[in-house]
């Protein structure tokens, strides 16, 4: 058995009988371990297992379903094996909307997190700021400008110069999942089992909804349960989707540049001379 199984045996005090590789491991290795006691646990590697454990605990404290933590070491995280079968039904989408609304009701002192994080080799800068548009420009969009072609980088910089006209200055500093795409929530028989793989920080709640719509479309039951984002959503959605799109360029290459280009085109900004 591989390295994750050996790390798990050290953390748990019992050697797994079998390791079952799981999908969704673009940024980390994930396996289901079958233990001599008959239970199963999920083991995953990652850049900061103890930080991820703290983020999962933050989700749970906020009242959102998330896997329990069995152990967190320097190189591996061992998690509860949530029931998983199929995709969300209409009822499950409504549950996700309520869960996200509950999550976003937990607010922090400012925008950011107590430490930086990372998606593999791409840093996630989380130093605290009191101004939300400034946070989004300085901590999210501009750090990725160097990965873009020069003309596209200039468009991004123009957007950031105009960002106070486009985003609310002081929305509630909601607790965010931070990476809420369809692979990061688990369904079982149509119902929501839990949220996984967070990249938490405090920010505008619409960031999570924007990410949820980047590679798919939430069921109308989600919006009925969570609520309408309100006027100007299409522009804010594009601005918030730019960060994961640029991050995908940095992680996976230039095939994601058309996505960035399309999102930039959806945002009306004054161009620099």
N, C-alpha and C positions, 0 to 999 in steps of 0.2 A: 504494500500500500504506500501511497505517496506521502509527500511532506505534510499536507493538511491532516491526514489521518494520524501521523506521528505527533503533530502538535496537539491535536485533540486528545490523544491518549494521555499526553503529559498534563493537560489542563483538567481532564475529567477523572483521571486515575483509573481508567479502564480502556483497553484497546478495542477499537471498532472491529466488528467481524467483517464488514463490507462497506465500501464507499461507492455511492451512486452519483456520478456526475450529473449536475443540473444545468439547464440552459440559463441564459441571461448573464453569463460571466464575461462580458466584454471588458470590464474594468477590474475584475477580480475572479479568482477561482471559487466555485461554489459546489459543495457536495452534500449529499444526505448520508449521514453515517448511521449504520445499523449496529447497535451496541449489544453486548451479551445479556444485558438486563431486559432486552426486548424493546426498549424505547429507541426512538430515532431523534437525531439532532441535526441541525443544519450547521455546517462549518464553512466559513468563508475567509479568504485572505482579504487584504485591503491595505490602504496607505496608513490608516490610523484606527485599528480595531477598537481601542478604548474610547476614542472620540465618537466613533459610530455607536458604540454601546450607550454612551451618555446621550446621544441624540435620540436613540430609540426610547430610552427612559423618559426623555422630555416629551416625546409623543404620548407615551402611556400616561404620564402625569397630567397631561392636558385632557385626557379622557378619550383618546383615539386608540383603536385597536392596533397593536403592534406586537411582534414576537417578543417573548421574554428572553432574558439573557441568562445563559448557563455559565459562561466564562468568557473573559476577554483578556487576551495576552498581548504581547508586543507584536505578534505576527498573525494571529488568528482570532476570530470571533465565533463563539458557539451559541446558536440561537434555538429557540423553540421551533419545532417543525409544525407550522400552521397548516390546517387542512386546506387542500388545493385541488380543485377539480372544475374545469370549465371556465367560463367567463361570467361577467356580471350580467344579471338580468335587469329589467327596469327597476325592480325593488332594490337590487344591489347598487345601481347607480344612485338611487335616492339615498341609500345608506352612505355612500361615498360623499355625496353633497352635505349631508348632516355631519359626517365626521370632519370634513374640511372646515365647515362653519364652526364647529367646536374647537378645532385646532387654532383657527385664526382669532378666536375670542381670547386666547392666551396671549398677552401682550408683554413686551419687554421694555427696558428703559430707553432704548434708542434703536438705531438700525445697525445690525451686525451680529456678532457672536463672540464668545470669549476666546476663540482661537481660530486660526486659519485652517482650511481643509484642502482637499485636492481630489480631482478626478485623475487618477494615475499620475502623469507627469505635469498635469495642468493645475496650477495653484488656484485656490478659491480664497480670495482676500476678504476677510471679515472684520477688519478693524472698525470700531464703532464710529458712527457719524450721526449727527442730529438732523440732517437734512436729507430727505429721501432721494430726490433727483441727483444730488451730488454723490450719494452712495452708489446709485445705479451707474452713473457715468464713471466714477473713479475706481470702484471696486469690481464692477462687472464688465462694462463695455470696453473701456479704453485699454485694459490690460491685454486684450486680444487683438488690438489693431495691427500689431506687427505681423500677425499671421495672414493678413489680407493683402491683396494687390493694392498698390498705392492709391489708385483712384477710389477704390472701395473704402480704404482706410480714411481717406479725406471725407467721404460721405459720412462715415461713422463719427468722425471728429466734428463735422458740422452739426450732426444730430446732437452730440453731447453739448455743444455750445448753446443749443436751443432747448435743452432738455427741461429747464424750469418752466417753459411754456407748454410742455407736453405731459408732464407727470405732476401729480399732487405733491405739494411740498412736505406735508406732515400727515400722511395717512397713519392710521393705527399701526404700531410696530408689532404686527402679528407674528406668531410663531409659524414659520414656513417649513413644509417638508423639504423643499429646495430642489427636488429632482423628480417631480411627480408625473412620470409618463406611465403608460399602461403596464409596463413591465415591473413597476414598483408598487403595485397593489395586488393582493392575492384574493381570488374568488373561490368559493366552494359552493357548488349547486346553486349558482346565481347570486349568492349572498357575499357580502364583504367579509373576508377573514382578517385582513390587516394590511397596514402599510409597511413597506420594507425599504431598505437602502436609502435612508434619508441623507440630506446634505443641509442640515438645519441652519437657519439664522432667523433674525427678526427683520421683517420688511413688509411691504404692501402685499396683502393677501392675494391680489390679482396675479401675482407672479406664479403661484401654483396653478391657477386656472389656465394661464397662458401656456404653461408647460404641458398641461393635460391635453391641450388642443394642438400641439405641435406636430405629432405623428398620428393623430386620430381625431375623433370628434366625440365629446361626451354626449351621452343620451340626454334628451330633453328632461328626463326625470332628475338628472343631476342639477340642472339649472333651476328647476321648480323647487328642489330641496334647498339649494344653497342661496339662491337669489340672483337677481339681474345685476350685472356689473355696472350698468348705467351708461349715460352718454359718453362718447369718446372712447369706448372700449376697444374698437377695432384698431385705433392708433396705439393705445397703451398695450394691447395684446402683441402687436408687432414689435414694439420696443422691448417688451419683456421676453419675447421669443428670440430676439437677436442674440442674447447671451448664450443659450444652449446651442443655437445654430453655429455661432463662432467657436464655441467649445468643441463642437463636432469637427469643425475644420482643424482645430489644433490636435484633436485626438486621432482622427481617422482620415484626414487629407482633404484635398481640394474638390472632391466630388460634392461636398456640402456648400461650396461657394455659391451656386445658383440659389440655394435657399436663403443665404445671407443677402444676396442681391435683391431677391424678391421682397424680403422683409424691409430692407432699406427703402425700396420704392414705395412702400405703403405708408411711409412716414413723411408728412409735409414739413420741410424745414427750410430755413433761409440758408442758401449756400454762401460760403465765404468767397470773397472776390479773389 
